[in-house]
Amino acid sequence: MNTVPPAPLPLPDPRGRHLVLDYAGMHDLVADLVLPHGASMHVMSAMETSRELIRHSYFRYEFATVAVTHSLFALELVLVERLALDEPLRELIERATGAGLITAELAAELDRSRLVRDKLVQGAVTSATVGPELAIGMVRAVFDAVSLLLHPPAAAEREDPLVRLWDEHLRALFPASFRGVDVEGVELILVDADIAGLVQRELKGGLDSHHIAVLWACIAGLDKAVPLINEEYCASYFAGLRTMAKLVAARYIPSAT
């Protein structure tokens, strides 16, 4: 019995045009997803499976979403081992960012994948929610993060993570379409301004009890608002802001003795 191959799959290229890929093109799409050496068998298996799911999403579109969620198995395993903590994935990502193990931009992309997984579990989206063009970037972020966690740059200087996150935040543009917008009563532009002022105060000398209380109120607001933001850049922007705020707050939590 003869089978007819699927029609070529259209994907956007970086210049905004659409590329038409046949199955051979799907091999090229995942060619740079190289498995890092030194990973455990379970991590390698999860990463390789996620890569192959993207390749075969040419035949079954839903495989792209499954690839994203499956790649998080590898990420979580590596984070738990690297940080020696058993916490929810969101907390692990934030701790790794605060420790300077991954960048805020990479953390935001990883958190985006986590949100997809959580929405699938909640029944808020279906397995067709992520196409190959989005899945490749999301899975690549996992590959990049796992590689950094397993093999941090040997010659990298230990920079204050807060300074690095603040510099990254200064280069990010506030999402213009969310000026004056509140999410569940949280005025996003006011929270942004408050945290920016608190971070600057921390870098110049530290916070008093009043400022620490304001900081925790901002974090509580972002914890409530960020999961409800559907616009991609805005969610990424405020997830990064929340990570920076929690890094400051962690400095004022007494160590267990």
C-alpha positions as a Python dict, from the first residue, in 0.01 Angstrom:
ca = {
    (1, 'M'): (0, 0, 0),
    (2, 'N'): (144, 338, -102),
    (3, 'T'): (144, 623, 146),
    (4, 'V'): (141, 990, 57),
    (5, 'P'): (391, 1199, 259),
    (6, 'P'): (253, 1502, 442),
    (7, 'A'): (264, 1841, 277),
    (8, 'P'): (578, 2047, 346),
    (9, 'L'): (564, 2224, 683),
    (10, 'P'): (580, 2610, 678),
    (11, 'L'): (805, 2762, 946),
    (12, 'P'): (911, 3128, 989),
    (13, 'D'): (1276, 3218, 945),
    (14, 'P'): (1446, 3491, 1155),
    (15, 'R'): (1365, 3756, 895),
    (16, 'G'): (991, 3702, 928),
    (17, 'R'): (944, 3505, 607),
    (18, 'H'): (805, 3154, 598),
    (19, 'L'): (1023, 2860, 506),
    (20, 'V'): (868, 2544, 369),
    (21, 'L'): (1036, 2239, 515),
    (22, 'D'): (1009, 1882, 398),
    (23, 'Y'): (1103, 1595, 628),
    (24, 'A'): (1472, 1632, 542),
    (25, 'G'): (1444, 1995, 651),
    (26, 'M'): (1325, 1881, 994),
    (27, 'H'): (1662, 1708, 1038),
    (28, 'D'): (1834, 2042, 976),
    (29, 'L'): (1599, 2215, 1220),
    (30, 'V'): (1719, 2004, 1513),
    (31, 'A'): (2080, 1960, 1398),
    (32, 'D'): (2220, 2201, 1660),
    (33, 'L'): (2045, 2026, 1949),
    (34, 'V'): (2358, 1839, 2059),
    (35, 'L'): (2343, 1620, 2366),
    (36, 'P'): (2591, 1741, 2631),
    (37, 'H'): (2854, 1496, 2748),
    (38, 'G'): (2862, 1389, 3109),
    (39, 'A'): (2483, 1380, 3158),
    (40, 'S'): (2319, 1085, 3328),
    (41, 'M'): (2142, 819, 3125),
    (42, 'H'): (1800, 951, 3232),
    (43, 'V'): (1887, 1309, 3132),
    (44, 'M'): (2031, 1200, 2797),
    (45, 'S'): (1726, 987, 2724),
    (46, 'A'): (1481, 1270, 2798),
    (47, 'M'): (1677, 1519, 2586),
    (48, 'E'): (1716, 1284, 2292),
    (49, 'T'): (1347, 1193, 2304),
    (50, 'S'): (1244, 1560, 2304),
    (51, 'R'): (1470, 1627, 2004),
    (52, 'E'): (1324, 1333, 1810),
    (53, 'L'): (970, 1439, 1895),
    (54, 'I'): (1033, 1774, 1727),
    (55, 'R'): (1174, 1599, 1422),
    (56, 'H'): (868, 1375, 1397),
    (57, 'S'): (622, 1659, 1457),
    (58, 'Y'): (637, 1678, 1078),
    (59, 'F'): (407, 1375, 1086),
    (60, 'R'): (215, 1450, 1406),
    (61, 'Y'): (179, 1819, 1500),
    (62, 'E'): (110, 1750, 1870),
    (63, 'F'): (456, 1595, 1912),
    (64, 'A'): (599, 1949, 1927),
    (65, 'T'): (416, 2028, 2252),
    (66, 'V'): (508, 1688, 2394),
    (67, 'A'): (874, 1761, 2307),
    (68, 'V'): (867, 2079, 2517),
    (69, 'T'): (710, 1915, 2821),
    (70, 'H'): (932, 1606, 2795),
    (71, 'S'): (1249, 1817, 2784),
    (72, 'L'): (1159, 1955, 3127),
    (73, 'F'): (1224, 1610, 3276),
    (74, 'A'): (1590, 1652, 3189),
    (75, 'L'): (1602, 2010, 3314),
    (76, 'E'): (1446, 1923, 3649),
    (77, 'L'): (1677, 1626, 3704),
    (78, 'V'): (1987, 1838, 3640),
    (79, 'L'): (1866, 2129, 3854),
    (80, 'V'): (1787, 1903, 4149),
    (81, 'E'): (2134, 1749, 4129),
    (82, 'R'): (2318, 2077, 4068),
    (83, 'L'): (2141, 2270, 4346),
    (84, 'A'): (2100, 1974, 4585),
    (85, 'L'): (1740, 2081, 4638),
    (86, 'D'): (1407, 1909, 4581),
    (87, 'E'): (1170, 2194, 4504),
    (88, 'P'): (910, 2278, 4237),
    (89, 'L'): (1059, 2355, 3896),
    (90, 'R'): (975, 2726, 3915),
    (91, 'E'): (1173, 2761, 4237),
    (92, 'L'): (1463, 2562, 4096),
    (93, 'I'): (1483, 2789, 3791),
    (94, 'E'): (1476, 3101, 4009),
    (95, 'R'): (1746, 2966, 4241),
    (96, 'A'): (1970, 2875, 3947),
    (97, 'T'): (1924, 3225, 3805),
    (98, 'G'): (1994, 3389, 4138),
    (99, 'A'): (2311, 3184, 4175),
    (100, 'G'): (2433, 3301, 3834),
    (101, 'L'): (2417, 2951, 3683),
    (102, 'I'): (2184, 3061, 3401),
    (103, 'T'): (2093, 3402, 3261),
    (104, 'A'): (1763, 3578, 3324),
    (105, 'E'): (1675, 3555, 2954),
    (106, 'L'): (1732, 3181, 2954),
    (107, 'A'): (1537, 3146, 3278),
    (108, 'A'): (1241, 3330, 3126),
    (109, 'E'): (1238, 3092, 2829),
    (110, 'L'): (1253, 2791, 3062),
    (111, 'D'): (969, 2932, 3271),
    (112, 'R'): (767, 2975, 2953),
    (113, 'S'): (799, 2601, 2890),
    (114, 'R'): (703, 2529, 3249),
    (115, 'L'): (386, 2736, 3209),
    (116, 'V'): (292, 2533, 2901),
    (117, 'R'): (334, 2213, 3100),
    (118, 'D'): (128, 2347, 3391),
    (119, 'K'): (-152, 2462, 3163),
    (120, 'L'): (-162, 2117, 3001),
    (121, 'V'): (-197, 1957, 3343),
    (122, 'Q'): (-476, 2201, 3432),
    (123, 'G'): (-657, 2137, 3103),
    (124, 'A'): (-625, 2502, 3004),
    (125, 'V'): (-456, 2417, 2670),
    (126, 'T'): (-429, 2113, 2444),
    (127, 'S'): (-136, 1919, 2307),
    (128, 'A'): (-160, 2128, 1990),
    (129, 'T'): (-77, 2453, 2171),
    (130, 'V'): (290, 2467, 2062),
    (131, 'G'): (397, 2420, 1701),
    (132, 'P'): (742, 2314, 1578),
    (133, 'E'): (856, 2673, 1526),
    (134, 'L'): (801, 2755, 1894),
    (135, 'A'): (903, 2415, 2026),
    (136, 'I'): (1249, 2430, 1871),
    (137, 'G'): (1334, 2750, 2061),
    (138, 'M'): (1190, 2625, 2388),
    (139, 'V'): (1368, 2290, 2371),
    (140, 'R'): (1691, 2462, 2264),
    (141, 'A'): (1670, 2668, 2584),
    (142, 'V'): (1659, 2344, 2786),
    (143, 'F'): (1961, 2207, 2596),
    (144, 'D'): (2150, 2532, 2660),
    (145, 'A'): (2059, 2535, 3030),
    (146, 'V'): (2154, 2171, 3084),
    (147, 'S'): (2487, 2230, 2913),
    (148, 'L'): (2561, 2534, 3132),
    (149, 'L'): (2459, 2352, 3449),
    (150, 'L'): (2674, 2051, 3370),
    (151, 'H'): (2971, 2245, 3232),
    (152, 'P'): (2986, 2602, 3369),
    (153, 'P'): (3251, 2821, 3202),
    (154, 'A'): (3574, 2746, 3388),
    (155, 'A'): (3723, 3094, 3346),
    (156, 'A'): (3409, 3291, 3427),
    (157, 'E'): (3451, 3541, 3709),
    (158, 'R'): (3206, 3515, 3997),
    (159, 'E'): (3005, 3829, 3943),
    (160, 'D'): (2736, 3940, 4186),
    (161, 'P'): (2419, 3785, 4033),
    (162, 'L'): (2212, 4086, 4138),
    (163, 'V'): (2440, 4323, 3944),
    (164, 'R'): (2412, 4101, 3637),
    (165, 'L'): (2032, 4074, 3660),
    (166, 'W'): (2000, 4450, 3713),
    (167, 'D'): (2212, 4520, 3405),
    (168, 'E'): (1996, 4279, 3203),
    (169, 'H'): (1680, 4447, 3333),
    (170, 'L'): (1805, 4793, 3237),
    (171, 'R'): (1847, 4674, 2877),
    (172, 'A'): (1493, 4532, 2862),
    (173, 'L'): (1208, 4751, 2739),
    (174, 'F'): (894, 4777, 2948),
    (175, 'P'): (607, 4613, 2753),
    (176, 'A'): (433, 4923, 2620),
    (177, 'S'): (93, 4758, 2575),
    (178, 'F'): (80, 4691, 2951),
    (179, 'R'): (124, 5051, 3067),
    (180, 'G'): (-160, 5130, 3303),
    (181, 'V'): (-277, 4768, 3302),
    (182, 'D'): (-346, 4579, 3622),
    (183, 'V'): (-369, 4201, 3654),
    (184, 'E'): (-582, 4080, 3944),
    (185, 'G'): (-543, 4420, 4108),
    (186, 'V'): (-166, 4432, 4056),
    (187, 'E'): (-55, 4755, 3883),
    (188, 'L'): (234, 4621, 3677),
    (189, 'I'): (402, 4951, 3600),
    (190, 'L'): (398, 5050, 3969),
    (191, 'V'): (546, 4717, 4075),
    (192, 'D'): (816, 4760, 3811),
    (193, 'A'): (904, 5106, 3943),
    (194, 'D'): (898, 4992, 4308),
    (195, 'I'): (1129, 4697, 4248),
    (196, 'A'): (1366, 4906, 4038),
    (197, 'G'): (1398, 5157, 4321),
    (198, 'L'): (1447, 4884, 4581),
    (199, 'V'): (1717, 4710, 4377),
    (200, 'Q'): (1904, 5038, 4333),
    (201, 'R'): (1879, 5103, 4707),
    (202, 'E'): (2008, 4750, 4780),
    (203, 'L'): (2306, 4794, 4550),
    (204, 'K'): (2390, 5128, 4714),
    (205, 'G'): (2377, 5009, 5073),
    (206, 'G'): (2082, 4793, 5169),
    (207, 'L'): (1716, 4797, 5271),
    (208, 'D'): (1554, 4883, 5601),
    (209, 'S'): (1254, 4697, 5745),
    (210, 'H'): (1003, 4918, 5564),
    (211, 'H'): (1165, 4861, 5225),
    (212, 'I'): (1188, 4485, 5287),
    (213, 'A'): (813, 4479, 5356),
    (214, 'V'): (747, 4669, 5031),
    (215, 'L'): (970, 4423, 4844),
    (216, 'W'): (781, 4119, 4972),
    (217, 'A'): (450, 4287, 4881),
    (218, 'C'): (581, 4336, 4525),
    (219, 'I'): (688, 3972, 4505),
    (220, 'A'): (346, 3857, 4627),
    (221, 'G'): (184, 4070, 4357),
    (222, 'L'): (404, 3925, 4084),
    (223, 'D'): (346, 3570, 4210),
    (224, 'K'): (-24, 3635, 4155),
    (225, 'A'): (1, 3823, 3826),
    (226, 'V'): (275, 3652, 3623),
    (227, 'P'): (96, 3315, 3575),
    (228, 'L'): (-205, 3504, 3435),
    (229, 'I'): (-14, 3707, 3173),
    (230, 'N'): (-69, 3556, 2829),
    (231, 'E'): (146, 3795, 2625),
    (232, 'E'): (484, 3628, 2577),
    (233, 'Y'): (723, 3922, 2616),
    (234, 'C'): (534, 4070, 2909),
    (235, 'A'): (533, 3738, 3093),
    (236, 'S'): (906, 3703, 3033),
    (237, 'Y'): (975, 4061, 3146),
    (238, 'F'): (789, 4029, 3475),
    (239, 'A'): (917, 3677, 3544),
    (240, 'G'): (1269, 3823, 3522),
    (241, 'L'): (1167, 4111, 3749),
    (242, 'R'): (1030, 3863, 4004),
    (243, 'T'): (1353, 3662, 3995),
    (244, 'M'): (1557, 3976, 4065),
    (245, 'A'): (1327, 4079, 4349),
    (246, 'K'): (1348, 3735, 4512),
    (247, 'L'): (1725, 3744, 4489),
    (248, 'V'): (1723, 4068, 4693),
    (249, 'A'): (1469, 3926, 4939),
    (250, 'A'): (1679, 3614, 4994),
    (251, 'R'): (1952, 3834, 5143),
    (252, 'Y'): (1719, 3922, 5431),
    (253, 'I'): (1607, 3570, 5521),
    (254, 'P'): (1797, 3452, 5831),
    (255, 'S'): (2006, 3140, 5773),
    (256, 'A'): (1891, 2827, 5952),
    (257, 'T'): (2115, 2735, 6244),
}
